[in-house]
Amino acid sequence: MDDDHDSRPETGDELRTRAVQRLRARRDFPGHVAIYLAVNLFLIGIWWFTGAGFFWPVFPIFAWGIGVAGHAWDVYGRGEPTEEQIRREMDRLRK
């Protein structure tokens, strides 16, 4: 459960703000993936044309890939907490 939310119900404006944030994140994700692919293909091209023996593009591919995976998790993997999860967390906090 997010620490920045208290137990009061959200207003219509707060829900709208959260909805807009989620929609923007979903809109921006394909662009992030496209830039990731374009830049890393460019780096692989540099590696290929320079004839370097060691495949050094693996480092930015891996590191940036972690960021892309985190972005994907944020956009698609994390759902809203279920009522059961909320109830359990509230019970835990009461103790």
mmCIF file as gemmi writes it, N, C-alpha and C atoms, coordinates in Angstrom:
data_model
loop_
_atom_site.group_PDB
_atom_site.id
_atom_site.type_symbol
_atom_site.label_atom_id
_atom_site.label_alt_id
_atom_site.label_comp_id
_atom_site.label_asym_id
_atom_site.label_entity_id
_atom_site.label_seq_id
_atom_site.pdbx_PDB_ins_code
_atom_site.Cartn_x
_atom_site.Cartn_y
_atom_site.Cartn_z
_atom_site.occupancy
_atom_site.B_iso_or_equiv
_atom_site.pdbx_formal_charge
_atom_site.auth_seq_id
_atom_site.auth_asym_id
_atom_site.pdbx_PDB_model_num
ATOM 1 N N . MET Axp A 1 ? 0.844 -1.173 0 1 0 ? 1 A 1
ATOM 2 C CA . MET Axp A 1 ? 0 0 0 1 0 ? 1 A 1
ATOM 3 C C . MET Axp A 1 ? 0.887 1.232 0 1 0 ? 1 A 1
ATOM 4 N N . ASP Axp A 2 ? 0.522 2.228 -0.783 1 0 ? 2 A 1
ATOM 5 C CA . ASP Axp A 2 ? 1.327 3.434 -0.864 1 0 ? 2 A 1
ATOM 6 C C . ASP Axp A 2 ? 1.249 4.208 0.438 1 0 ? 2 A 1
ATOM 7 N N . ASP Axp A 3 ? 2.41 4.702 0.9 1 0 ? 3 A 1
ATOM 8 C CA . ASP Axp A 3 ? 2.451 5.481 2.128 1 0 ? 3 A 1
ATOM 9 C C . ASP Axp A 3 ? 1.91 6.882 1.941 1 0 ? 3 A 1
ATOM 10 N N . ASP Axp A 4 ? 1.833 7.356 0.688 1 0 ? 4 A 1
ATOM 11 C CA . ASP Axp A 4 ? 1.393 8.728 0.481 1 0 ? 4 A 1
ATOM 12 C C . ASP Axp A 4 ? -0.128 8.865 0.415 1 0 ? 4 A 1
ATOM 13 N N . HIS Axp A 5 ? -0.842 7.782 0.62 1 0 ? 5 A 1
ATOM 14 C CA . HIS Axp A 5 ? -2.293 7.822 0.655 1 0 ? 5 A 1
ATOM 15 C C . HIS Axp A 5 ? -2.765 7.524 2.068 1 0 ? 5 A 1
ATOM 16 N N . ASP Axp A 6 ? -3.643 8.369 2.594 1 0 ? 6 A 1
ATOM 17 C CA . ASP Axp A 6 ? -4.211 8.069 3.894 1 0 ? 6 A 1
ATOM 18 C C . ASP Axp A 6 ? -5.497 7.278 3.691 1 0 ? 6 A 1
ATOM 19 N N . SER Axp A 7 ? -6.261 7.047 4.757 1 0 ? 7 A 1
ATOM 20 C CA . SER Axp A 7 ? -7.417 6.164 4.68 1 0 ? 7 A 1
ATOM 21 C C . SER Axp A 7 ? -8.679 6.864 4.205 1 0 ? 7 A 1
ATOM 22 N N . ARG Axp A 8 ? -8.639 8.184 3.984 1 0 ? 8 A 1
ATOM 23 C CA . ARG Axp A 8 ? -9.846 8.874 3.537 1 0 ? 8 A 1
ATOM 24 C C . ARG Axp A 8 ? -10.101 8.56 2.064 1 0 ? 8 A 1
ATOM 25 N N . PRO Axp A 9 ? -11.364 8.552 1.662 1 0 ? 9 A 1
ATOM 26 C CA . PRO Axp A 9 ? -11.666 8.3 0.244 1 0 ? 9 A 1
ATOM 27 C C . PRO Axp A 9 ? -11.135 9.427 -0.627 1 0 ? 9 A 1
ATOM 28 N N . GLU Axp A 10 ? -10.735 9.085 -1.825 1 0 ? 10 A 1
ATOM 29 C CA . GLU Axp A 10 ? -10.204 10.085 -2.745 1 0 ? 10 A 1
ATOM 30 C C . GLU Axp A 10 ? -11.354 10.899 -3.343 1 0 ? 10 A 1
ATOM 31 N N . THR Axp A 11 ? -11.1 12.15 -3.572 1 0 ? 11 A 1
ATOM 32 C CA . THR Axp A 11 ? -12.085 12.998 -4.225 1 0 ? 11 A 1
ATOM 33 C C . THR Axp A 11 ? -12.048 12.74 -5.722 1 0 ? 11 A 1
ATOM 34 N N . GLY Axp A 12 ? -13.019 13.28 -6.418 1 0 ? 12 A 1
ATOM 35 C CA . GLY Axp A 12 ? -13.051 13.134 -7.868 1 0 ? 12 A 1
ATOM 36 C C . GLY Axp A 12 ? -11.829 13.729 -8.527 1 0 ? 12 A 1
ATOM 37 N N . ASP Axp A 13 ? -11.352 14.878 -8.009 1 0 ? 13 A 1
ATOM 38 C CA . ASP Axp A 13 ? -10.148 15.505 -8.573 1 0 ? 13 A 1
ATOM 39 C C . ASP Axp A 13 ? -8.912 14.641 -8.355 1 0 ? 13 A 1
ATOM 40 N N . GLU Axp A 14 ? -8.795 14.019 -7.172 1 0 ? 14 A 1
ATOM 41 C CA . GLU Axp A 14 ? -7.636 13.157 -6.897 1 0 ? 14 A 1
ATOM 42 C C . GLU Axp A 14 ? -7.662 11.932 -7.794 1 0 ? 14 A 1
ATOM 43 N N . LEU Axp A 15 ? -8.843 11.329 -7.965 1 0 ? 15 A 1
ATOM 44 C CA . LEU Axp A 15 ? -8.954 10.167 -8.847 1 0 ? 15 A 1
ATOM 45 C C . LEU Axp A 15 ? -8.617 10.553 -10.289 1 0 ? 15 A 1
ATOM 46 N N . ARG Axp A 16 ? -9.071 11.721 -10.715 1 0 ? 16 A 1
ATOM 47 C CA . ARG Axp A 16 ? -8.774 12.184 -12.072 1 0 ? 16 A 1
ATOM 48 C C . ARG Axp A 16 ? -7.273 12.383 -12.25 1 0 ? 16 A 1
ATOM 49 N N . THR Axp A 17 ? -6.621 12.966 -11.26 1 0 ? 17 A 1
ATOM 50 C CA . THR Axp A 17 ? -5.178 13.179 -11.333 1 0 ? 17 A 1
ATOM 51 C C . THR Axp A 17 ? -4.443 11.85 -11.446 1 0 ? 17 A 1
ATOM 52 N N . ARG Axp A 18 ? -4.819 10.879 -10.615 1 0 ? 18 A 1
ATOM 53 C CA . ARG Axp A 18 ? -4.178 9.552 -10.687 1 0 ? 18 A 1
ATOM 54 C C . ARG Axp A 18 ? -4.444 8.89 -12.028 1 0 ? 18 A 1
ATOM 55 N N . ALA Axp A 19 ? -5.672 9.018 -12.534 1 0 ? 19 A 1
ATOM 56 C CA . ALA Axp A 19 ? -6.013 8.408 -13.824 1 0 ? 19 A 1
ATOM 57 C C . ALA Axp A 19 ? -5.191 9.033 -14.949 1 0 ? 19 A 1
ATOM 58 N N . VAL Axp A 20 ? -5.046 10.352 -14.941 1 0 ? 20 A 1
ATOM 59 C CA . VAL Axp A 20 ? -4.254 11.04 -15.967 1 0 ? 20 A 1
ATOM 60 C C . VAL Axp A 20 ? -2.796 10.59 -15.894 1 0 ? 20 A 1
ATOM 61 N N . GLN Axp A 21 ? -2.248 10.456 -14.676 1 0 ? 21 A 1
ATOM 62 C CA . GLN Axp A 21 ? -0.863 10.007 -14.52 1 0 ? 21 A 1
ATOM 63 C C . GLN Axp A 21 ? -0.674 8.606 -15.103 1 0 ? 21 A 1
ATOM 64 N N . ARG Axp A 22 ? -1.609 7.702 -14.805 1 0 ? 22 A 1
ATOM 65 C CA . ARG Axp A 22 ? -1.5 6.337 -15.323 1 0 ? 22 A 1
ATOM 66 C C . ARG Axp A 22 ? -1.622 6.308 -16.844 1 0 ? 22 A 1
ATOM 67 N N . LEU Axp A 23 ? -2.543 7.105 -17.389 1 0 ? 23 A 1
ATOM 68 C CA . LEU Axp A 23 ? -2.71 7.139 -18.846 1 0 ? 23 A 1
ATOM 69 C C . LEU Axp A 23 ? -1.475 7.713 -19.532 1 0 ? 23 A 1
ATOM 70 N N . ARG Axp A 24 ? -0.868 8.735 -18.938 1 0 ? 24 A 1
ATOM 71 C CA . ARG Axp A 24 ? 0.366 9.292 -19.514 1 0 ? 24 A 1
ATOM 72 C C . ARG Axp A 24 ? 1.488 8.272 -19.473 1 0 ? 24 A 1
ATOM 73 N N . ALA Axp A 25 ? 1.598 7.524 -18.376 1 0 ? 25 A 1
ATOM 74 C CA . ALA Axp A 25 ? 2.638 6.494 -18.273 1 0 ? 25 A 1
ATOM 75 C C . ALA Axp A 25 ? 2.434 5.429 -19.344 1 0 ? 25 A 1
ATOM 76 N N . ARG Axp A 26 ? 1.181 5.025 -19.568 1 0 ? 26 A 1
ATOM 77 C CA . ARG Axp A 26 ? 0.906 4.037 -20.615 1 0 ? 26 A 1
ATOM 78 C C . ARG Axp A 26 ? 1.208 4.596 -22.001 1 0 ? 26 A 1
ATOM 79 N N . ARG Axp A 27 ? 0.915 5.872 -22.201 1 0 ? 27 A 1
ATOM 80 C CA . ARG Axp A 27 ? 1.174 6.505 -23.485 1 0 ? 27 A 1
ATOM 81 C C . ARG Axp A 27 ? 2.679 6.607 -23.744 1 0 ? 27 A 1
ATOM 82 N N . ASP Axp A 28 ? 3.451 6.919 -22.708 1 0 ? 28 A 1
ATOM 83 C CA . ASP Axp A 28 ? 4.886 7.147 -22.863 1 0 ? 28 A 1
ATOM 84 C C . ASP Axp A 28 ? 5.703 5.859 -22.977 1 0 ? 28 A 1
ATOM 85 N N . PHE Axp A 29 ? 5.181 4.747 -22.512 1 0 ? 29 A 1
ATOM 86 C CA . PHE Axp A 29 ? 5.958 3.508 -22.489 1 0 ? 29 A 1
ATOM 87 C C . PHE Axp A 29 ? 6.409 3.047 -23.88 1 0 ? 29 A 1
ATOM 88 N N . PRO Axp A 30 ? 5.533 2.995 -24.884 1 0 ? 30 A 1
ATOM 89 C CA . PRO Axp A 30 ? 6.015 2.564 -26.215 1 0 ? 30 A 1
ATOM 90 C C . PRO Axp A 30 ? 7.137 3.451 -26.761 1 0 ? 30 A 1
ATOM 91 N N . GLY Axp A 31 ? 7.087 4.737 -26.479 1 0 ? 31 A 1
ATOM 92 C CA . GLY Axp A 31 ? 8.17 5.627 -26.907 1 0 ? 31 A 1
ATOM 93 C C . GLY Axp A 31 ? 9.475 5.294 -26.213 1 0 ? 31 A 1
ATOM 94 N N . HIS Axp A 32 ? 9.397 4.955 -24.927 1 0 ? 32 A 1
ATOM 95 C CA . HIS Axp A 32 ? 10.589 4.565 -24.178 1 0 ? 32 A 1
ATOM 96 C C . HIS Axp A 32 ? 11.2 3.309 -24.797 1 0 ? 32 A 1
ATOM 97 N N . VAL Axp A 33 ? 10.364 2.34 -25.14 1 0 ? 33 A 1
ATOM 98 C CA . VAL Axp A 33 ? 10.865 1.096 -25.745 1 0 ? 33 A 1
ATOM 99 C C . VAL Axp A 33 ? 11.467 1.38 -27.117 1 0 ? 33 A 1
ATOM 100 N N . ALA Axp A 34 ? 10.83 2.244 -27.91 1 0 ? 34 A 1
ATOM 101 C CA . ALA Axp A 34 ? 11.348 2.563 -29.248 1 0 ? 34 A 1
ATOM 102 C C . ALA Axp A 34 ? 12.713 3.241 -29.161 1 0 ? 34 A 1
ATOM 103 N N . ILE Axp A 35 ? 12.863 4.171 -28.242 1 0 ? 35 A 1
ATOM 104 C CA . ILE Axp A 35 ? 14.16 4.845 -28.071 1 0 ? 35 A 1
ATOM 105 C C . ILE Axp A 35 ? 15.212 3.855 -27.587 1 0 ? 35 A 1
ATOM 106 N N . TYR Axp A 36 ? 14.838 2.988 -26.651 1 0 ? 36 A 1
ATOM 107 C CA . TYR Axp A 36 ? 15.748 1.949 -26.153 1 0 ? 36 A 1
ATOM 108 C C . TYR Axp A 36 ? 16.258 1.093 -27.318 1 0 ? 36 A 1
ATOM 109 N N . LEU Axp A 37 ? 15.333 0.644 -28.16 1 0 ? 37 A 1
ATOM 110 C CA . LEU Axp A 37 ? 15.731 -0.204 -29.287 1 0 ? 37 A 1
ATOM 111 C C . LEU Axp A 37 ? 16.599 0.56 -30.283 1 0 ? 37 A 1
ATOM 112 N N . ALA Axp A 38 ? 16.213 1.775 -30.631 1 0 ? 38 A 1
ATOM 113 C CA . ALA Axp A 38 ? 16.966 2.552 -31.619 1 0 ? 38 A 1
ATOM 114 C C . ALA Axp A 38 ? 18.383 2.843 -31.143 1 0 ? 38 A 1
ATOM 115 N N . VAL Axp A 39 ? 18.523 3.304 -29.908 1 0 ? 39 A 1
ATOM 116 C CA . VAL Axp A 39 ? 19.854 3.639 -29.383 1 0 ? 39 A 1
ATOM 117 C C . VAL Axp A 39 ? 20.717 2.386 -29.286 1 0 ? 39 A 1
ATOM 118 N N . ASN Axp A 40 ? 20.144 1.296 -28.795 1 0 ? 40 A 1
ATOM 119 C CA . ASN Axp A 40 ? 20.952 0.092 -28.635 1 0 ? 40 A 1
ATOM 120 C C . ASN Axp A 40 ? 21.301 -0.548 -29.97 1 0 ? 40 A 1
ATOM 121 N N . LEU Axp A 41 ? 20.408 -0.457 -30.951 1 0 ? 41 A 1
ATOM 122 C CA . LEU Axp A 41 ? 20.778 -0.924 -32.293 1 0 ? 41 A 1
ATOM 123 C C . LEU Axp A 41 ? 21.895 -0.065 -32.876 1 0 ? 41 A 1
ATOM 124 N N . PHE Axp A 42 ? 21.855 1.226 -32.621 1 0 ? 42 A 1
ATOM 125 C CA . PHE Axp A 42 ? 22.93 2.12 -33.055 1 0 ? 42 A 1
ATOM 126 C C . PHE Axp A 42 ? 24.256 1.72 -32.401 1 0 ? 42 A 1
ATOM 127 N N . LEU Axp A 43 ? 24.219 1.452 -31.099 1 0 ? 43 A 1
ATOM 128 C CA . LEU Axp A 43 ? 25.446 1.033 -30.397 1 0 ? 43 A 1
ATOM 129 C C . LEU Axp A 43 ? 25.967 -0.297 -30.927 1 0 ? 43 A 1
ATOM 130 N N . ILE Axp A 44 ? 25.065 -1.214 -31.23 1 0 ? 44 A 1
ATOM 131 C CA . ILE Axp A 44 ? 25.48 -2.496 -31.802 1 0 ? 44 A 1
ATOM 132 C C . ILE Axp A 44 ? 26.101 -2.268 -33.174 1 0 ? 44 A 1
ATOM 133 N N . GLY Axp A 45 ? 25.53 -1.326 -33.953 1 0 ? 45 A 1
ATOM 134 C CA . GLY Axp A 45 ? 26.108 -0.989 -35.261 1 0 ? 45 A 1
ATOM 135 C C . GLY Axp A 45 ? 27.515 -0.438 -35.119 1 0 ? 45 A 1
ATOM 136 N N . ILE Axp A 46 ? 27.728 0.43 -34.146 1 0 ? 46 A 1
ATOM 137 C CA . ILE Axp A 46 ? 29.083 0.96 -33.899 1 0 ? 46 A 1
ATOM 138 C C . ILE Axp A 46 ? 30.024 -0.182 -33.561 1 0 ? 46 A 1
ATOM 139 N N . TRP Axp A 47 ? 29.597 -1.061 -32.683 1 0 ? 47 A 1
ATOM 140 C CA . TRP Axp A 47 ? 30.418 -2.215 -32.301 1 0 ? 47 A 1
ATOM 141 C C . TRP Axp A 47 ? 30.755 -3.055 -33.541 1 0 ? 47 A 1
ATOM 142 N N . TRP Axp A 48 ? 29.752 -3.301 -34.36 1 0 ? 48 A 1
ATOM 143 C CA . TRP Axp A 48 ? 29.926 -4.146 -35.548 1 0 ? 48 A 1
ATOM 144 C C . TRP Axp A 48 ? 30.919 -3.52 -36.54 1 0 ? 48 A 1
ATOM 145 N N . PHE Axp A 49 ? 30.75 -2.234 -36.817 1 0 ? 49 A 1
ATOM 146 C CA . PHE Axp A 49 ? 31.583 -1.585 -37.826 1 0 ? 49 A 1
ATOM 147 C C . PHE Axp A 49 ? 32.996 -1.299 -37.343 1 0 ? 49 A 1
ATOM 148 N N . THR Axp A 50 ? 33.195 -1.186 -36.043 1 0 ? 50 A 1
ATOM 149 C CA . THR Axp A 50 ? 34.55 -0.946 -35.545 1 0 ? 50 A 1
ATOM 150 C C . THR Axp A 50 ? 35.339 -2.232 -35.416 1 0 ? 50 A 1
ATOM 151 N N . GLY Axp A 51 ? 34.665 -3.362 -35.461 1 0 ? 51 A 1
ATOM 152 C CA . GLY Axp A 51 ? 35.342 -4.641 -35.371 1 0 ? 51 A 1
ATOM 153 C C . GLY Axp A 51 ? 35.863 -4.961 -33.986 1 0 ? 51 A 1
ATOM 154 N N . ALA Axp A 52 ? 35.331 -4.301 -32.964 1 0 ? 52 A 1
ATOM 155 C CA . ALA Axp A 52 ? 35.754 -4.588 -31.59 1 0 ? 52 A 1
ATOM 156 C C . ALA Axp A 52 ? 35.395 -6.028 -31.258 1 0 ? 52 A 1
ATOM 157 N N . GLY Axp A 53 ? 36.301 -6.703 -30.619 1 0 ? 53 A 1
ATOM 158 C CA . GLY Axp A 53 ? 36.078 -8.107 -30.298 1 0 ? 53 A 1
ATOM 159 C C . GLY Axp A 53 ? 35.076 -8.315 -29.178 1 0 ? 53 A 1
ATOM 160 N N . PHE Axp A 54 ? 35.22 -7.539 -28.13 1 0 ? 54 A 1
ATOM 161 C CA . PHE Axp A 54 ? 34.347 -7.702 -26.973 1 0 ? 54 A 1
ATOM 162 C C . PHE Axp A 54 ? 33.021 -6.999 -27.23 1 0 ? 54 A 1
ATOM 163 N N . PHE Axp A 55 ? 31.914 -7.657 -26.959 1 0 ? 55 A 1
ATOM 164 C CA . PHE Axp A 55 ? 30.579 -7.083 -27.192 1 0 ? 55 A 1
ATOM 165 C C . PHE Axp A 55 ? 30.228 -6.125 -26.059 1 0 ? 55 A 1
ATOM 166 N N . TRP Axp A 56 ? 30.812 -4.923 -26.114 1 0 ? 56 A 1
ATOM 167 C CA . TRP Axp A 56 ? 30.622 -3.937 -25.061 1 0 ? 56 A 1
ATOM 168 C C . TRP Axp A 56 ? 29.205 -3.364 -24.989 1 0 ? 56 A 1
ATOM 169 N N . PRO Axp A 57 ? 28.386 -3.393 -26.067 1 0 ? 57 A 1
ATOM 170 C CA . PRO Axp A 57 ? 27.025 -2.864 -25.929 1 0 ? 57 A 1
ATOM 171 C C . PRO Axp A 57 ? 26.167 -3.621 -24.919 1 0 ? 57 A 1
ATOM 172 N N . VAL Axp A 58 ? 26.647 -4.763 -24.48 1 0 ? 58 A 1
ATOM 173 C CA . VAL Axp A 58 ? 25.872 -5.517 -23.491 1 0 ? 58 A 1
ATOM 174 C C . VAL Axp A 58 ? 25.645 -4.699 -22.225 1 0 ? 58 A 1
ATOM 175 N N . PHE Axp A 59 ? 26.574 -3.824 -21.867 1 0 ? 59 A 1
ATOM 176 C CA . PHE Axp A 59 ? 26.434 -3.043 -20.638 1 0 ? 59 A 1
ATOM 177 C C . PHE Axp A 59 ? 25.283 -2.048 -20.701 1 0 ? 59 A 1
ATOM 178 N N . PRO Axp A 60 ? 25.216 -1.18 -21.727 1 0 ? 60 A 1
ATOM 179 C CA . PRO Axp A 60 ? 24.048 -0.293 -21.776 1 0 ? 60 A 1
ATOM 180 C C . PRO Axp A 60 ? 22.744 -1.036 -22.052 1 0 ? 60 A 1
ATOM 181 N N . ILE Axp A 61 ? 22.808 -2.101 -22.835 1 0 ? 61 A 1
ATOM 182 C CA . ILE Axp A 61 ? 21.593 -2.882 -23.097 1 0 ? 61 A 1
ATOM 183 C C . ILE Axp A 61 ? 21.038 -3.436 -21.796 1 0 ? 61 A 1
ATOM 184 N N . PHE Axp A 62 ? 21.907 -4.014 -20.982 1 0 ? 62 A 1
ATOM 185 C CA . PHE Axp A 62 ? 21.474 -4.603 -19.721 1 0 ? 62 A 1
ATOM 186 C C . PHE Axp A 62 ? 21.008 -3.539 -18.726 1 0 ? 62 A 1
ATOM 187 N N . ALA Axp A 63 ? 21.818 -2.487 -18.554 1 0 ? 63 A 1
ATOM 188 C CA . ALA Axp A 63 ? 21.487 -1.465 -17.562 1 0 ? 63 A 1
ATOM 189 C C . ALA Axp A 63 ? 20.205 -0.729 -17.928 1 0 ? 63 A 1
ATOM 190 N N . TRP Axp A 64 ? 20.095 -0.299 -19.161 1 0 ? 64 A 1
ATOM 191 C CA . TRP Axp A 64 ? 18.903 0.41 -19.587 1 0 ? 64 A 1
ATOM 192 C C . TRP Axp A 64 ? 17.708 -0.539 -19.624 1 0 ? 64 A 1
ATOM 193 N N . GLY Axp A 65 ? 17.968 -1.812 -19.922 1 0 ? 65 A 1
ATOM 194 C CA . GLY Axp A 65 ? 16.901 -2.82 -19.915 1 0 ? 65 A 1
ATOM 195 C C . GLY Axp A 65 ? 16.251 -2.952 -18.556 1 0 ? 65 A 1
ATOM 196 N N . ILE Axp A 66 ? 17.041 -2.799 -17.502 1 0 ? 66 A 1
ATOM 197 C CA . ILE Axp A 66 ? 16.472 -2.812 -16.155 1 0 ? 66 A 1
ATOM 198 C C . ILE Axp A 66 ? 15.49 -1.649 -15.999 1 0 ? 66 A 1
ATOM 199 N N . GLY Axp A 67 ? 15.871 -0.484 -16.501 1 0 ? 67 A 1
ATOM 200 C CA . GLY Axp A 67 ? 14.972 0.673 -16.443 1 0 ? 67 A 1
ATOM 201 C C . GLY Axp A 67 ? 13.695 0.462 -17.245 1 0 ? 67 A 1
ATOM 202 N N . VAL Axp A 68 ? 13.817 -0.12 -18.434 1 0 ? 68 A 1
ATOM 203 C CA . VAL Axp A 68 ? 12.64 -0.401 -19.257 1 0 ? 68 A 1
ATOM 204 C C . VAL Axp A 68 ? 11.741 -1.42 -18.555 1 0 ? 68 A 1
ATOM 205 N N . ALA Axp A 69 ? 12.342 -2.431 -17.949 1 0 ? 69 A 1
ATOM 206 C CA . ALA Axp A 69 ? 11.551 -3.429 -17.224 1 0 ? 69 A 1
ATOM 207 C C . ALA Axp A 69 ? 10.824 -2.785 -16.04 1 0 ? 69 A 1
ATOM 208 N N . GLY Axp A 70 ? 11.514 -1.886 -15.34 1 0 ? 70 A 1
ATOM 209 C CA . GLY Axp A 70 ? 10.863 -1.184 -14.231 1 0 ? 70 A 1
ATOM 210 C C . GLY Axp A 70 ? 9.721 -0.311 -14.706 1 0 ? 70 A 1
ATOM 211 N N . HIS Axp A 71 ? 9.914 0.338 -15.838 1 0 ? 71 A 1
ATOM 212 C CA . HIS Axp A 71 ? 8.851 1.157 -16.413 1 0 ? 71 A 1
ATOM 213 C C . HIS Axp A 71 ? 7.657 0.281 -16.797 1 0 ? 71 A 1
ATOM 214 N N . ALA Axp A 72 ? 7.93 -0.875 -17.408 1 0 ? 72 A 1
ATOM 215 C CA . ALA Axp A 72 ? 6.857 -1.801 -17.777 1 0 ? 72 A 1
ATOM 216 C C . ALA Axp A 72 ? 6.113 -2.288 -16.539 1 0 ? 72 A 1
ATOM 217 N N . TRP Axp A 73 ? 6.838 -2.609 -15.493 1 0 ? 73 A 1
ATOM 218 C CA . TRP Axp A 73 ? 6.214 -3.059 -14.253 1 0 ? 73 A 1
ATOM 219 C C . TRP Axp A 73 ? 5.323 -1.968 -13.673 1 0 ? 73 A 1
ATOM 220 N N . ASP Axp A 74 ? 5.81 -0.746 -13.714 1 0 ? 74 A 1
ATOM 221 C CA . ASP Axp A 74 ? 5.04 0.38 -13.178 1 0 ? 74 A 1
ATOM 222 C C . ASP Axp A 74 ? 3.765 0.6 -13.981 1 0 ? 74 A 1
ATOM 223 N N . VAL Axp A 75 ? 3.847 0.454 -15.295 1 0 ? 75 A 1
ATOM 224 C CA . VAL Axp A 75 ? 2.699 0.726 -16.15 1 0 ? 75 A 1
ATOM 225 C C . VAL Axp A 75 ? 1.724 -0.441 -16.196 1 0 ? 75 A 1
ATOM 226 N N . TYR Axp A 76 ? 2.232 -1.666 -16.347 1 0 ? 76 A 1
ATOM 227 C CA . TYR Axp A 76 ? 1.363 -2.809 -16.599 1 0 ? 76 A 1
ATOM 228 C C . TYR Axp A 76 ? 1.332 -3.849 -15.479 1 0 ? 76 A 1
ATOM 229 N N . GLY Axp A 77 ? 2.37 -3.919 -14.678 1 0 ? 77 A 1
ATOM 230 C CA . GLY Axp A 77 ? 2.468 -5.016 -13.717 1 0 ? 77 A 1
ATOM 231 C C . GLY Axp A 77 ? 1.819 -4.764 -12.379 1 0 ? 77 A 1
ATOM 232 N N . ARG Axp A 78 ? 1.822 -3.511 -11.962 1 0 ? 78 A 1
ATOM 233 C CA . ARG Axp A 78 ? 1.26 -3.189 -10.657 1 0 ? 78 A 1
ATOM 234 C C . ARG Axp A 78 ? -0.198 -2.826 -10.817 1 0 ? 78 A 1
ATOM 235 N N . GLY Axp A 79 ? -1.049 -3.637 -10.259 1 0 ? 79 A 1
ATOM 236 C CA . GLY Axp A 79 ? -2.455 -3.281 -10.256 1 0 ? 79 A 1
ATOM 237 C C . GLY Axp A 79 ? -2.788 -2.527 -8.983 1 0 ? 79 A 1
ATOM 238 N N . GLU Axp A 80 ? -3.976 -2.038 -8.941 1 0 ? 80 A 1
ATOM 239 C CA . GLU Axp A 80 ? -4.431 -1.398 -7.722 1 0 ? 80 A 1
ATOM 240 C C . GLU Axp A 80 ? -4.567 -2.465 -6.644 1 0 ? 80 A 1
ATOM 241 N N . PRO Axp A 81 ? -4.348 -2.104 -5.382 1 0 ? 81 A 1
ATOM 242 C CA . PRO Axp A 81 ? -4.493 -3.098 -4.317 1 0 ? 81 A 1
ATOM 243 C C . PRO Axp A 81 ? -5.946 -3.562 -4.219 1 0 ? 81 A 1
ATOM 244 N N . THR Axp A 82 ? -6.105 -4.833 -3.905 1 0 ? 82 A 1
ATOM 245 C CA . THR Axp A 82 ? -7.452 -5.381 -3.743 1 0 ? 82 A 1
ATOM 246 C C . THR Axp A 82 ? -8.029 -4.935 -2.407 1 0 ? 82 A 1
ATOM 247 N N . GLU Axp A 83 ? -9.321 -5.039 -2.273 1 0 ? 83 A 1
ATOM 248 C CA . GLU Axp A 83 ? -9.965 -4.683 -1.005 1 0 ? 83 A 1
ATOM 249 C C . GLU Axp A 83 ? -9.444 -5.562 0.13 1 0 ? 83 A 1
ATOM 250 N N . GLU Axp A 84 ? -9.155 -6.815 -0.17 1 0 ? 84 A 1
ATOM 251 C CA . GLU Axp A 84 ? -8.614 -7.727 0.849 1 0 ? 84 A 1
ATOM 252 C C . GLU Axp A 84 ? -7.238 -7.258 1.315 1 0 ? 84 A 1
ATOM 253 N N . GLN Axp A 85 ? -6.385 -6.859 0.388 1 0 ? 85 A 1
ATOM 254 C CA . GLN Axp A 85 ? -5.063 -6.354 0.754 1 0 ? 85 A 1
ATOM 255 C C . GLN Axp A 85 ? -5.18 -5.077 1.58 1 0 ? 85 A 1
ATOM 256 N N . ILE Axp A 86 ? -6.086 -4.204 1.188 1 0 ? 86 A 1
ATOM 257 C CA . ILE Axp A 86 ? -6.288 -2.963 1.941 1 0 ? 86 A 1
ATOM 258 C C . ILE Axp A 86 ? -6.761 -3.275 3.357 1 0 ? 86 A 1
ATOM 259 N N . ARG Axp A 87 ? -7.718 -4.186 3.475 1 0 ? 87 A 1
ATOM 260 C CA . ARG Axp A 87 ? -8.24 -4.549 4.798 1 0 ? 87 A 1
ATOM 261 C C . ARG Axp A 87 ? -7.148 -5.144 5.674 1 0 ? 87 A 1
ATOM 262 N N . ARG Axp A 88 ? -6.331 -6.052 5.107 1 0 ? 88 A 1
ATOM 263 C CA . ARG Axp A 88 ? -5.245 -6.652 5.888 1 0 ? 88 A 1
ATOM 264 C C . ARG Axp A 88 ? -4.237 -5.613 6.35 1 0 ? 88 A 1
ATOM 265 N N . GLU Axp A 89 ? -3.896 -4.671 5.458 1 0 ? 89 A 1
ATOM 266 C CA . GLU Axp A 89 ? -2.939 -3.63 5.827 1 0 ? 89 A 1
ATOM 267 C C . GLU Axp A 89 ? -3.517 -2.726 6.913 1 0 ? 89 A 1
ATOM 268 N N . MET Axp A 90 ? -4.793 -2.401 6.797 1 0 ? 90 A 1
ATOM 269 C CA . MET Axp A 90 ? -5.434 -1.581 7.825 1 0 ? 90 A 1
ATOM 270 C C . MET Axp A 90 ? -5.439 -2.311 9.166 1 0 ? 90 A 1
ATOM 271 N N . ASP Axp A 91 ? -5.737 -3.617 9.146 1 0 ? 91 A 1
ATOM 272 C CA . ASP Axp A 91 ? -5.706 -4.417 10.381 1 0 ? 91 A 1
ATOM 273 C C . ASP Axp A 91 ? -4.31 -4.431 10.985 1 0 ? 91 A 1
ATOM 274 N N . ARG Axp A 92 ? -3.293 -4.573 10.122 1 0 ? 92 A 1
ATOM 275 C CA . ARG Axp A 92 ? -1.91 -4.594 10.616 1 0 ? 92 A 1
ATOM 276 C C . ARG Axp A 92 ? -1.548 -3.251 11.257 1 0 ? 92 A 1
ATOM 277 N N . LEU Axp A 93 ? -1.977 -2.173 10.644 1 0 ? 93 A 1
ATOM 278 C CA . LEU Axp A 93 ? -1.659 -0.85 11.179 1 0 ? 93 A 1
ATOM 279 C C . LEU Axp A 93 ? -2.382 -0.557 12.494 1 0 ? 93 A 1
ATOM 280 N N . ARG Axp A 94 ? -3.531 -1.16 12.677 1 0 ? 94 A 1
ATOM 281 C CA . ARG Axp A 94 ? -4.275 -0.957 13.929 1 0 ? 94 A 1
ATOM 282 C C . ARG Axp A 94 ? -3.586 -1.61 15.109 1 0 ? 94 A 1
ATOM 283 N N . LYS Axp A 95 ? -2.814 -2.661 14.865 1 0 ? 95 A 1
ATOM 284 C CA . LYS Axp A 95 ? -2.175 -3.417 15.961 1 0 ? 95 A 1
ATOM 285 C C . LYS Axp A 95 ? -1.018 -2.676 16.545 1 0 ? 95 A 1
